[in-house]
Amino acid sequence: MKLSESLHRIGNDIVAVYLVDTPEGVTVIDAGLAGHWHELVTELASMGRTLDDIKGVILTHGDGDHIGFAERLRRDHGVPVYVHPADAERAKGGPKPANAKQQMKLGGLLSFIGYTLRKNGLRTTNLTEVVDAREGDTLDLPGAPQIIGMPGHSPGSIAVYIPAVDAVFVGDALTTRHVLTGSVGPQPAPFTDEPAQAIASLRALLPTGATWVLPGHGAPWSGGVAAAVAVVEAAAQESK
């Protein structure tokens, strides 16, 4: 799915992966579920690209629905996979803290589970090697991605700002589709380790001034980062 001239998405509003296309090659943000592999190859072909054009994968955090095909790219195609060191063990299959009881609705939950199963979400291969991506870094990858620390959803959650496409990729720092309820619009993401910290971290997105806010779950938001953050903060206040 083409969002703009150099910005593409695969997956859907349940689980999404993003591709940034530049003359220097392609940067992939998150790796979704294992079954997104075929969509990746197809989307690259539509861009006039191949797997050889992918120069790096950046994981916004280490959860299983974001690392899907990353190890396959690393192992079989030599593509480096970047993750914050605080989430490196999670991306390698390490433990995740137990979260508080989650709000859910049957329809939203079944949609998430069904899609995960169809996309081989239970066959995720954990990472074996990663490259550090720390807050404040500008990575030597297509688009010169800038790393923003977003602790809260997980200790090593990050956002990725790419000025060339006027977009900030937020992973699960916020969501525009709650995977457990199906509710849409900017809101706090479920399965968050430290909810209050996650909301506080959103302020770090504001200096980007990005038009596109691109979450790991939900529709792309093109109404600007300030508006998205304001809606999420208001939703968090209402839920207290």
Sequence and secondary structure as in RCSB ss.txt:
>XXXX:A:sequence
MKLSESLHRIGNDIVAVYLVDTPEGVTVIDAGLAGHWHELVTELASMGRTLDDIKGVILTHGDGDHIGFAERLRR
DHGVPVYVHPADAERAKGGPKPANAKQQMKLGGLLSFIGYTLRKNGLRTTNLTEVVDAREGDTLDLPGAPQIIGM
PGHSPGSIAVYIPAVDAVFVGDALTTRHVLTGSVGPQPAPFTDEPAQAIASLRALLPTGATWVLPGHGAPWSGGV
AAAVAVVEAAAQESK
>XXXX:A:secstr
 EEETTEEEEE SSSEEEEEEETTEEEEE    GGGHHHHHHHHHHTT  GGGEEEEE SS  TTTSTTHHHHHH
HH   EEE GGGHHHHTT            HHHHHHHHHHHHHTTGGG    S  EE  TT B SSTT  EEEE 
TTSSTT EEEEEGGGTEEEEETSSEEE TTT  EEEE  SS S HHHHHHHGGGGGGG  SEEEESSS  B S H
HHHHHHHHHHHHHT 
